[in-house]
Amino acid sequence: MIYRFQYWLPNKNQLVGYGIDTRRNIGGSFLAKLQVLPYLFFFMLYVLWFGRKADVYHAHTTFTAIFPVILNMFRWKKKPIIATALGSDLKFLPAWFNKLILKKISYLTFPAPLFASSGYTRPAGISLERMIQNMNAGQKFRELYYPLDERRFNPSIDNLEAKKKIGREGEFIVSFLSRLDDIKGAIYFAEAIPIVLARSPEIHFIFTSYGPLRDEIVRMTEERELSANVHFYDSPDDIETFMAASDIMCQMCTEENLWTTILAEAAVMRVPCIISNVGQTTKLYTHKKDVFIVDLSSEALADGIIELYNDAALRKEIADNGRELLNLRGRRDEISKQKYFELYASARACEN
């Protein structure tokens, strides 16, 4: 069961958010600051209510793990807690907080290879990194990925039919399907478009998301008279159709690419991707094998788009190898499902 609790009226005015967006929202909105206490209160209340009959707590950030940790303090028979660490919580939450959580939980999962955790824990101190390494040595750490819903993101969706469905029949499409903000590098993609079109005016570009940079990118498109080749869609529900319609998908993250979910979804669907060379990207991905890696600049991205546009064989090779990389890392729905069941069974066995 998935339950999205309400902590403010009306729902559309709920501003606290989650993950890295929580810090940004609270820092930039007085209303969000007012909502912090109601958010914490109702979060704890629903954890208590829905956790009454639960055998295991699974918190999907280290921050939310604090709620079952507190509840366990008042239980004679404590329930096992699993926490999933994300890059944002390891990097931006205080080190003392994450250390406390790691001491109180039964298992830690991370949706990336173990080596990737060091890129987030080093700003918080070497002791936090050492704690995670010790958990791995004690078999309390799992490289474990969220299911992708492969029934939805299915490579059998035909590229030509998908283009027809979104009104882009017969066009070569380069897409940016992520949120339009600084962290996702949306401005690099937008700035690359006129460079590409100056060399290959037949290419088309699509955006499908909102974000703080959307108005600026729309304005840039109009001012540069690029609207005939640049198309905006309003957060469609069938994002898999737009992914299937893409001949190339771009992801220009400014901090890290391990494991951005949308890259895994594209790999499942055999869509070749261009990604930025940031963080520990090259420890997982191989240039011109499973992705096309470029420096974090609009010029480098434009060159990459042109090269892939002119090399259909390379696009196919990247698409095939990208899917194979998922198999090698165990990021497939059936594998994830089995690993989750095994983890929950192990956690129940730890109950005391």
N, C-alpha and C positions, 0 to 999 in steps of 0.2 A: 504494500500500500504506500502511495505517495500522498503526503498531506502538506499542503502549503498553508501555514497558519497566518491568521490576520492579526496585526498588531496596531493598525491605524485605520481610520475611516476618512474617505473611501479608499478602496484598495489601490487606486491609481496614484494616491499620494504617499504610498509606502516608499521611503527613500533610503533606508539603511543599506539594503542590498546585501552582498556577500563577497567574501574573498577580498581581493585588492580594491574592488570598487567601494567597499565599506569605508575605508580610510578616505578615499577621494570624496565620497558623498557626504560624510560627516564633516569633513574639513571645508566643504564648499556650500553648505546649506544649513541655515539656522533651524529649519523645520526638521532636517535629519537629526540634528543634535537633540531636539526635543523628543524624538522617537526612540532614542537609544534605550532608555529605561523600560518603556513598554515592550520594546523588541526583546530585551533580555528576560523580562518577566514572563512574557507569553512563551518564549522559547523554552525556558525552564519548565513552565507549567505543562506544555505539551510533551516534553521529554518524559516528565514524571507520569503523565496520563497514559501515553502510548507505550511506555516502557514497563508498565506494571507486569505484563505477562511475557515480556521479551526474555529470551535466554541470553542474548548477546546484544550489546550496544555497538553500533558501527557509526562513528562520527566521520563525516566526509571532509573535515578539516581539523587541524589540531585545535583551532579556536573552539569549535563546537564540542570537542571532547571534554571541555571543562564542565559541561552540564552533567553528564553521567559520572564524572569524577567526583563532583560535589555530592551527588545523590548517593554514591557508594560510601561516602564518609558517614552516612547515617544508617547504613545497612549492616546488619550482623553478617548476613550471607551476601557477599559482594558479587556483582555480575561482571563477567569479563568485558573489557572494552577494547575495541579495535579502532584505531585512528588512521585516516588516510592523510598523509602530508602532501600539500601542494606547494609549488614554488613560492607563492605569495605569502602563505602563512609562515613558512620557515624563514623567509627573508624579512618580513615586515613586522611580525609579532616580536615582542621582547624575548631575548634568549632565555631569560629565567622562566618565562611562561612555558615555552616549548620544552625546556628541560623538565619542568614539573609534570607536564603531560606525559612525556616519555617514561618517566619513572612510574606513573600510575596505570599505564595501559598494558594490555596483554600482548598485542601485536601492533606493528606499524606497517602500513602499506604505502607504496609510492608508485604513481603511475608513470614511471620512467626507470631506466636502469639505475642501479645503486650509485654509479659514479656521478650521476647528474645531481644527486643531493648535495655534493660538496659545493657546487656553484651557488647554492642558496644558503648553506649553513655557515660558510666562511665569514660573511658579514656579521653573523651573530656570535662568532667565536668558535675556536677549534674544539672546545669541549662538547658542543652540541654535535658537531660532525663525528666526534669520537663515540658519543652515545649511540648514534645511528649505526656506526660500524660495529659496535659491541652487540647491538640488537641483532644485526645480521649474523655475527659469529654465533650468537645464541639461538639462531633460527627463529627469531622473533620479528624479522623483517621480511617483507614479501614485495617483489616486483609484480604488481598486479594492476591490470588495466580495467577501466570501465568498459562494459560491452558497447559496441558501436551500433547495434541494431542493423545487422547485415541484411535482414529482410527488406529494410527500407533503402539502405545504401547498397544497391545491388548492381554489379557490373553489367547485368543483362539489360539495363535500361539503355535503349538505343540512342546514340549521340544525335543522329539526324532527326529522330522523332522528338527528342527533347528540345532541340533547337526550334523545331516547328511549333511545339507547344508553347514556348515562351516568345514566339514571334520573331525569331532570329534565323529563319530558314536560309541556308546557303551561305552563312557567314562564318568566318574563322573567329572564334571567341576566346578572349583572354579574360579571366574573371578574378575578382577580389570579393570573396564571400564572407570575410571577417568583419568585425565591428570597426567602424570608421573612427579610430582614435589613434593617439600617438604610439601606444604600446604595440599595436598591431601593424604600425608602419604604413598606414593608409596614404599618408602624404607622399611617400616615395613612389607608390604605385601611380597616384594621380599625376605627379610630376614626370613620370616616365612616358605617359601616354602621348604628349605632343612630340617627344623625341622619336618614338616608334612610328607615329603616323607620318612624320616627315620622310621616313624611309620606306614605309609600307602602308600606304593610306587605305588599303583594303581591310585591315584588321579592325575588329570591333571589341569593345571593352564593356564589361558589366559590373555593377555594384549591386549588392542585394541587402545591405544592412544599414542601420542607423548608427549614430554616434556623434560626438561633439564636433567632428570635422566634416560632417556631411554637408552642411550649408556652405562651408568654404570650398569644398570640392565641386559642388554644383556651380557655385559662382565662377570658379576657375574654368570650368568646362564651358560655360556660356561666354565668358569674356574672351576666351581663345577660339571660340567658334568651332568647338569640337563635338557639339551635340549630335551630329549625324552619326558619329562613331562611338559615342559614350552613352550608355543606357543605365538608368537607375530604376531599381525595383524596391518595393516597400516591404521588406522583411517577409518574403513569401513563406507559406507553411511547407511547401514542397521544395525545400532547398536542394534535395537530392536531384530534382529535375534540372536545376541550374548547374549543379555540379556535373551531371551527365552531359549537359550541353557544352561544357567547357572543353576546349582543345588544350588549354594551358590554365592552371590555377596558380595564383601568386600569393605568397604569405611572407610579408616583410617584417616579421617581429623584430623589435629593437633590443630585446633582452635574451630570449631563449626560444628554441623550437622543440624542446623535448618534453613530452610528447604532446604537441598541440593536437587536440581531438580532430579538428577539421583536416589536418594533414593525413591522419589515419583513415578518416572517412574517404578522402580522395584516393588514397592508396588502395583501399578496398574496391573502389569503383574504377580503378585503373586510369585515373586522371593524372597526367604528368604535372609535377609541381616545380615551381621556382621558389626557393626560400633564401632567406638572408643568412650570411655567415656571421652569426652572433653566438655568444655563450659557448656551449659545448656541442654545437651542431655537428661538427665534423667528427666527433667521437662516435656518433651513431650513424649519420648519413654519409654516403660517398658521392662526390660530385660526378655527374653524368652517368651514374649507375642507377641509384634509386631516387635521386632528386637532381635538380640543377641548382647549384649553390652560387650565389652572387654576393659581392660586397654590399654593404648597406648604403646604397646610393641609387638615385634615379637613373643615372647614366648606365651603371652596371646592370640594373634590372632591364633597361631598354635593350641593351646588347644581348642579354640572355633571352628575352622574348623573341628578338629577331633571329637569333641562332636556332632556337627551337622551332620557330615558325618555318624555317627553311630546311629543317631536318626531321622529316616524318619518322624515319627509322629510329632516331634517338628518342623521340617522344614515346614511341612504342616500347623501346628498351627500358626507359625510366618507369613507364607505367607498369610493366610486367615485374620489374625488380622491386618496385615500391611495395607491391602486394606481397612478394616473397619475403621482404624484410619483416612484414607483420607476422608472417608464419614463423620466422626464426625467433622473434621476440615473444611469441605467444600472445600477440594482440589480435585474437580472433574470438568471436562471441562464444563458441563452444569451449574453447580453452579457458577463457575468463570465467565462464559459468562454473566449470568444474573446479577451478582453483578457488573460487569464492566458497563453494560448498565445502571443500576440504578445509579452508581457513576457519569457517564457522564451526565445523565439527571439532577442529583443534582447540578453538577458543572455549567451546563448551566443556571440553575435557580439562581445561585449566580452571574451571569455576571452583571457587573455594567458599 
